[in-house]
Amino acid sequence: MSKIKIVNGYKEYIKNKEKIEVLKNINFKFELGKLYGITGASGSGKTTLLNIIGTIDKFSKGTLFIDEIDISSLSDSQKANLRMKNIGFIFQSFYLNKNLTIEENIMQPMYINENYDKIRRKKRTEELINLMGLDKRKKHLPKELSGGEQQRVAIARALANKPQIILADEPTGNLDEKNQKNIFEILKQLSKNNKCVIIVSHSEKIKNYADIMLNLEEGILKTNDV
Amino acid sequence: MTFNKILDISIKRIKQNRKRNLILIVPLCFLLIILFSINMIIYSVSSQIENIQNSIELRTINGISYNQQNYNQILENLQSIDHIQMIADQYEQKVIAVETCENLKNSFTDGYIKIKPINTKTCPEVISGRKISETDRYVIILPSKIYANSNFRDYTNPISENEYINGETLLNKKISIKFTPDNTNSFEKEFLVVGIYDSQKYNNTKTPYVPIQVIRELNKEINYIPNYFQLQITVDNISNVEETLRLLDEKNIISKNNLEKEAENTLANNISKTEYNISQSLNLSIETMEIIKKLIIFLFIISLIILLFVLLTTNINKSYLQTSELWILKVEGYTNKDIQKITIIENIFLCIIGILISIIIFILLHYIINFAIENILQIDTLNLNLKLNEIKEQIYYFSQIPQKINPIFIIILSICVIIIEAINTFIINHRILRNKNSIF
């Protein structure tokens, strides 16, 4: 059973009264346990596709299924609930709350999850801090961390509610070679732990880690052999 | 998401973003303090205008001469003028030349007072006890703060608080007043204190009021025969004094010219001229105060517009600074509604904090300024230069205006600030959450 299924996905924008087709006839299935790399030129619709999979945006035509559920049939609060429990986001610019410590940043998504009380939140945060090797940094503020460390915090935050889908938009865009490798390895490890990891990246290195490479060209999604 | 959860997250966010909160709180406090101050000036000036207009003594015109033949005719003419509230025989006041009261003395004062007669119509409003009635005889109405002293005081040597006696402490008690109509005669009478009037409202700390019938009886007791016949009238409102004088002139009862001509010859007309001039100058000062009030209202409106502008711009700044934070909340599973509620509650809390801080600072500033004024007035500038004395005089007159603030205004302004902030937050966040490019 596929985790994510896109059927005849089509997305268009109206900009200055002009219709822009961003995604055309997308048909694809994403499965658990695999790492997907999406490449494509700037403006090819990679981020739009990621937003749609993340239920932040929606297709103009076509259907997105997550766990066989038609997302368009869900209300805003149902989509928010699904996002909270099933999807973790990682961004190029990390978007950590600069006023919170590392520990508090990781804990933040668990505040609205009814499965986590105070004790379980604390325990889960400890687990993630250990997993990301941030034990000595947990009381630090984001500005006191290197880029690679900040991105590891962002990954820990994305994993807080134990989602099965990880969406990463240029996660290594702001990192040096060493940290790029480190982050890709972490994401690869996550996919091996039965998660569906989808990475949008310009980096050539993604090919070394992806199970399936996808290329978006003028709105059309093509599968590349790895 | 439950309200408690939203409230909890909002409070957490306030604690986490202390520096960002200042973007909203600091300009808000600054403008609110300005608005509170302007409102205090407007309200104080308005109250002072009202006080002056209500003051009995400043609405009194003396020296309306009559003789036994034309008395009824003059009385009829006076009664036909709408603005005249009270007509009294002026001679009746002559008995009360010098009065002292042992009960109103303290270690700083000699008990000298200036009693004035009233009837039921001219009795001032009381804040404690009751007004006089037709049947009352030896009763007295006292000011709430009494300065019973023969020593004349002005801005060069203002009265200190410990020189006053609290009128309320004498309510329902008997006080003894010693009358000295001339050098050889003196006698004492007991009066029951039945009412207390607001000395600040009437701008009077020196005048106790007794029923006019008592003065008549006292005149008889000392066999006082008045040597002139004049009437005294009280106008209903100080702004009608000018109009009343015109009507008196029209009816050939009194005219400014006659009054001024006769003023040189008779004591009574000297009094009337002085009283009239006080009324006239007060009318002028009311006009000045009205102009000041209008100017301040204009300033107030400008400040309100600035407040609105500042509220909008600071909120826009603050909201755009937290764009990524709002989007992170969204991707973490918060709905747009939840995010709106969290940020609106957060900003409402910040507004409430800002309003409370403004009120505290405003009260502190108010005390500091009053303390400074009191100290400036204590400085002996008589031996210094004229300019300093003029400044001191102006400060003294300014300090004589009772400072008041309208609490309803503060409540309404605070509610408006909170509503504007909530609507503004909603609109800005709606735009931020709609624009996906702001984070992705």
Contacts between the chains, C-beta under 8 A, distances in Angstrom:
chain1	res1	chain2	res2	distance
A	47	B	440	5.0
A	50	B	440	7.5
A	51	B	436	6.1
A	51	B	440	6.0
A	54	B	331	6.6
A	56	B	330	7.0
A	56	B	331	6.7
A	56	B	436	6.4
A	56	B	440	7.8
A	57	B	436	6.2
A	76	B	335	5.2
A	76	B	336	6.6
A	76	B	337	7.4
A	77	B	335	5.0
A	77	B	337	7.7
A	80	B	330	7.8
A	80	B	333	5.0
A	80	B	334	6.3
A	80	B	335	4.3
A	80	B	338	7.5
A	81	B	333	6.4
A	83	B	331	6.6
A	83	B	332	7.5
A	83	B	333	4.7
A	84	B	332	6.3
A	84	B	333	2.3
A	84	B	334	8.0
A	85	B	333	7.3
A	87	B	331	7.6
A	89	B	331	4.4
A	91	B	439	7.1
A	91	B	440	7.7
A	93	B	324	7.5
A	95	B	324	4.6
A	95	B	325	7.7
A	95	B	327	7.4
A	95	B	328	5.2
A	95	B	439	6.8
A	97	B	16	7.0
A	97	B	325	6.1
A	97	B	328	7.5
A	99	B	16	4.5
A	99	B	17	5.4
A	99	B	18	7.8
A	99	B	19	7.9
A	99	B	20	7.9
A	100	B	16	5.9
A	104	B	16	7.9
A	108	B	328	8.0
A	108	B	332	6.9
A	109	B	332	4.1
A	109	B	333	6.9
A	111	B	5	7.6
A	111	B	9	6.3
A	112	B	1	6.2
A	112	B	5	7.0
A	112	B	332	7.3
A	112	B	333	5.9
A	112	B	334	6.3
A	112	B	338	7.7
A	113	B	333	7.6
A	161	B	332	8.0
A	161	B	333	7.4
A	169	B	440	6.3
